[in-house]
Each structure stands twice: as structure tokens, then as C-alpha cells.
Amino acid sequence: MAIKDIFLRWISFGLGCFYSTFILFALFIWFVRHPIAFFTRKKRDVMPSVLNNPDLGTHGYVHLEVKVRIHYVAQGDEAKPLMLFVHGFPEFWYSWRYQLREFKKDYRVVAIDLRGYGDSDKPPGVANYKVSKMVADLKQVIPALGYRSCVLVAHDWGGVIAWTFTAMHPELVDKLIVMNCPHPGIFYSYMWKHLSQFRKSWYTFFFQVPFLPEFMLRTNDMKALEIIFTETCNTEDVEAYKYAFSRPGAATAAINYYRAKIQFPVRRIPKISCPVLTIWGCKDAALETGLAAAADAVDNHTVKYIQEACHQVIIDTPDQVNSYMTDFLK
């Protein structure tokens, strides 16, 4: 491990401990004010009806060589090109509901649950959530679905995986569409140069500590998910996210993505030659708009900004997102 990586790992953990003191204080205040609600956790054994909506597609599984089962929802003519959707944190396949409906007429649309999420398997250990592991998963998923390549569409953490996958396996990606996720080669350099982005990235460091992040996300029946999604989702949709996140091991697996990002950093990846579209919601509270540009890492890059959209741009302004996607694909 390089000295730089060791330094980054310990600095990140130290900052995580620092931020943890504020989280503990906030949790203590919440407990004092709402002692009963603090430990409330609704039992969720039955899948919400919105997840069984046939209009979104049919459910299936891909069994990978590494004995990890990947869940997906698919619809559209199998003779048409593959459009593969990869979600972010703390989401799952359902975040692509508007795009599944929109593009099923022209593509075989498939939205997966990344390993650790939803109904996909959740192998233990931080090392199982290295970006290289997810890249290997996608490499197997595409031929398992019966295709040689795809239009790859990703958001947030799915974007980290999609950027890396496209660079490492260009023959498998015809076009790449990424939403509110910077190219992995520019994020840290940007963050260290911009104090405002450093402050916004506090949770990345907080997630490096053990146990506490999972506990915080589960507190008060996963109130944190309500805060994330209430602005863009109705009550039924929020309940769907809570259902997916309540699966055994889901919280730790999702946070392990952040832990693995620091413990097993992605090295420099090749330049991307296929056409790339970045769609960016400019009201993103976690990522600054300046991160959208990646001219030095991409040969053919188009960036579209949606001024009124937040980080969850795919569900906040789906019509505008779908319109930009359609124009790009033409």
C-alpha cells in the first residue's frame, strides 16, 4: 500500500471520529426528546405493492461466478439493445422507475440491485465492496442477460462503478450516461482544493468508523431515509426504500462501499473514448456543480445541467432527464 493511501486512510478515520462526536451529541439530544421513537423500528416482512407493479417489469436473478446473486427488474423486447441501469446510495433498482417506463419501447431495459442492496446478495466484509468487485459483477451481468454490450446508465455510487467499468471494459459499453457522480479521477483533487466540497463530504469520513453509521441510519425507523427522499418521493415510495434498506445486512453493505473506497482506492483509469453524457442536478447538497466536468478523462463528453434538480435528479425531474437521455441516444 502506498504511503499516500495509508495517510489518506488514517486521516479519513480521524475525521470520521471527529464527526462522530457531533453525531453522538445529536443522537443523544434526539433520544432525550423522543425516547420511545428513538428505538422504533417497523417490521417489514412484506414487499410494498409498488415494487410488484408489472408496469415496471419482471423480477429476475443473475448468478455470478463468485457465488453472488444479483437481482434485477427488466422489461422490453429482448431483441432490442440493452440499457442497463445502476443505482446509487442508499437506493436500489426502484429509483429507475421513470426511466424503465420511458425507454422500454426502444430498449431491453434492466435495472439491477448492486451487491449489498435490495434483493441482491450481501457478502460480508469491506473487501467485498471494492469498486473492482462491482466492475467484475457488471462484466458478468451483461453476457448473462444475453448481450455483448449495453448503454450504461448510472447515478451517484453507480456512477463511480460505471465510470470505472467503461474505462476498463470499453468494448462492453456503447454509450455512457452518468448522473450526479463525478469522474473518480477528479473527486479527491477537487475536494482538497475546495473547502466547500470538503465540508459537504463530511459523511464520507463519518462512514469510516464502525457501527455508528449503521445505528444512525436505523434510528427512529430510518428517519434519515425520510429526510433524503421526502422531497422527491411520496409516502409509498419512501416506504419502498425503507423496505429495501431494512433487509438483513443492507445498511452495513451500503456503508461498506464508502469504507472500501478509502481502504481500497481506485487507481488511475484509462481515458474513456465512447460518447458520455453527464446530467447534473445543480441543487445537489452533497456534490458541487464544478465536479460535473471531466474533459481530461473523456474524449467525447456532453454535460447537461438541470438548475432546479437536487441530487436525486432521476426522480426529482424525470421528464427533463429522459429528454436529455433521448436526445443524446439519437
Residue, then its C-alpha position, 0 to 999 in steps of 0.5 A: m500500500a502506498i504511503k499516500d493511501i495509508f495517510l489518506r486512510w488514517i486521516s479519513f478515520g480521524l475525521g470520521c471520529f471527529y464527526s462522530t462526536f457531533i453525531l453522538f451529541a445529536l443522537f443523544i439530544w434526539f433520544v432525550r426528546h423522543p425516547i420511545a421513537f428513538f428505538t422504533r423500528k417497523k417490521r417489514d416482512v412484506m414487499p410494498s405493492v409498488l415494487n410488484n407493479p408489472d408496469l415496471g417489469t419482471h423480477g429476475y436473478v443473475h448468478l455470478e461466478v463468485k457465488v453472488r446473486i444479483h437481482y434485477v427488474a427488466q422489461g422490453d423486447e429482448a431483441k432490442p439493445l440493452m440499457l442497463f441501469v445502476h443505482g446509487f446510495p442508499e437506493f436500489w433498482y426502484s429509483w429507475r422507475y421513470q426511466l424503465r417506463e420511458f425507454k422500454k419501447d426502444y430498449r431491453v431495459v434492466a435495472i439491477d440491485l448492486r451487491g449489498y442492496g435490495d434483493s441482491d446478495k450481501p457478502p460480508g466484509v469491506a473487501n467485498y465492496k471494492v469498486s473492482k468487485m462491482v466492475a467484475d459483477l457488471k462484466q458478468v451481468i451483461p453476457a448473462l442477460g444475453y448481450r455483448s454490450c449495453v448503454l450504461v446508465a448510472h447515478d451517484w455510487g453507480g456512477v463511480i462503478a460505471w465510470t470505472f467499468t467503461a474505462m476498463h471494459p470499453e468494448l462492453v459499453d456503447k454509450l455512457i450516461v452518468m448522473n450526479c457522480p463525478h469522474p473518480g479521477i477528479f473527486y479527491s483533487y477537487m475536494w482538497k482544493h475546495l473547502s466547500q466540497f470538503r465540508k459537504s463530504w463530511y459523511t464520507f469520513f463519518f462512514q469510516v468508523p464502525f457501527l455508528p453509521e449503521f445505528m444512525l441510519r436505523t434510528n427512529d425507523m430510518k428517519a434519515l431515509e425520510i429526510i433524503f427522499t421526502e422531497t422527491c418521493n411520496t409516502e409509498d415510495v419512501e416506504a419502498y426504500k425503507y423496505a429495501f434498506s431494512r433487509p438483513g445486512a443492507a445498511t452495513a453493505a451500503i456503508n461498506y462501499y464508502r469504507a472500501k473506497i478509502q481502504f481500497p482506492v481506485r487507481r488511475i483509469p484509462k481515458i474513456s473514448c465512447p460518447v458520455l453524457t453527464i446530467w447534473g442536478c445543480k441543487d445537489a447538497a452533497l456534490e458541487t456543480g464544478l465536479a460535473a466536468a471531466a474533459d481530461a478523462v473523456d474524449n467525447h463528453t456532453v454535460k447537461y445541467i438541470q438548475e432546479a434538480c437536487h441530487q436525486v435528479i432521476i426522480d426529482t425531474p424525470d421528464q427533463v432527464n429522459s429528454y436529455m437521455t433521448d436526445f443524446l441516444k439519437 
